[in-house]
Amino acid sequence: MHTLPADFNKAIHSTPSARAVWKDITPLARNEWICWVISGKKAETRNIRIKKALSKLSSGMRRPCCWAGCGHR
């Protein structure tokens, strides 16, 4: 399991609609979101992924779409 990075944690908790879904999803689903965000090699990519994650979580998406999943399991 991955640790929730501070920047992603802050973003989730500052977006009430994303936070509500985050609280409702399983630990495995949370881990996949975290892995998807941190797997970006550049800071720019990571920031883009955080914004996309917030948007997708806010719309009710429970797992990252079109991603093979966490390869660290």
N, C-alpha and C positions, 0 to 999 in steps of 0.2 A: 504494500500500500504506500502511496505517495503522501507526503505532508503537504497540506494546503499552504501555498506560498503567501506571504504577507500581502503582496499587491493584489492577488486574485481574491483573497479573503476580504480585503478592504472594499474592493469593487463589488463583490457579492453583497456585503452587508450595507453598502450605500445604495443598493437598488432593491427596494422592497419586493417587487414582483419576482425578481430573480432569487432573492433570499427565501421567499415562500416555497418555490419549487425546490431549491437546494435542500431545505429542511425536510422535504417530503420524499426525496429520492433515496435510493439505497446507497450504502457505503461503496459498493462496487461501481455504481453509476457516478458517484462523486469522484472516485479514483480515476475513472476514464476521462472526466472533464479536466481534472488536474493534469493528467498525463498528456492530454491533447494540448493544453496550454503550454506546459513546460517543454514539450518536445520541439517547439520552434527554436531554431538555433540563434536567430537574431532578436535583439530587444524589440525591434520594430514588428517582427512577426508575432512575438509574444503579446505585445500590446494590442495588435489587431485581433488576435485570438481571444483575449480577455473581453474586448468589446463585443465580438461575435457571440461568445459564450453568454454574456449578460443578455444580449438580445434574444438568443435562442431559449435560454432558461426562462426569461420573462414571457415568452410566447408559449411556454409549457413543454418545451422539448426536454426530455428526461436524459438523453444520452447524445453525445456528439454524432452527427450524421455523416455518413460516407467516410468513415474512418475505421480502420481495421481493429481498433481497440488497443488497449494497453499491452505492449509486448513485454512488460516487466513482470507479468503474473507467473 
